[in-house]
Amino acid sequence: MMAAQVNGAGITFQVGAVTALFEVRRRTASYAGLDGSLGPGRVYDVAEDGRRFLVNVLVDDQVAPPPITVVTNWTATLR
């Protein structure tokens, strides 16, 4: 993920220094649906304040997925 310094105050739009923000293993465009196969989609999003990113990344295949806990009849515990 890259960032660039920009200046749009003058007559022409100027792009300054480009720097790397962080490295990610993004999912492909076809996985995210950007090629039209799965409908519209994005592989990342930026918070309104620009300080945080949510990125759909590839996970290491060697790591076991976390367990899923399903709670049934959970309303009975409210009594």
N, C-alpha and C positions, 0 to 999 in steps of 0.2 A: 504494500500500500504506500503510495507516494503522495507528497504534498508539494505545492509550488507557491512561491511568493508571487503575487499579482498586483498590478497597478492599473486601474481603469479610470483614473482621474483625468488623464489627458485626452487628446484626440484619438490616440491609438491605445489599444489594450496591450500591456506589456507583461511578459512572464519572466520572472527572475529565477533565482536558484531553486532547483528541485532537490528535495531530500527524501530519503526513505523514512517512513513513520514506523513501520514494523513489518515483519515477514509473516505471511500466512500461506497455508496450503488450501486455497479456495476450491470449492466444488466447481465442476465444469459448467459452462453455460447450458449444455444440454440437460444436466441434472437439475439445474435451477429453473428450467423451462424458458430460458432466454432465446432458445432456438425455435420456440413455438410448439415443441413437443408436449410440454406439460402446462401450457398456458403461461400467463405473465408471471414473472418472478424476479427476485433479486438475490444476489449472493451475499450482500452486506447492506447495512443501513447505518446512518450516522445520527447520533443524538442531536436535538435542536441546538444545544450549546456547542456542538462540535468537539466535545472533549471525550466522548466515548463512541465505540464502534461495536456493532453486533455483527459477527461474521459467521456465515455458515461454512465450517471448515471440515476437512477430511479428518477422520479419527484413525489412529493407529489400529490396524487390523489385528495386532497381537494382543490388544487389551480386551478383556472380557467385558461385555456390557454390564452396567449396574443392574441389580435385581429390581423388579417392579413389585410393589406391594399393592394388592387390591383389597380394600376394606368393604365388606358387604354388611348390610344391615347397620350402617353407621349411625342411623338416627336413634337406634336403641340405646346407644351410649349417652345420648343427650338427656335422658330421663334421670 
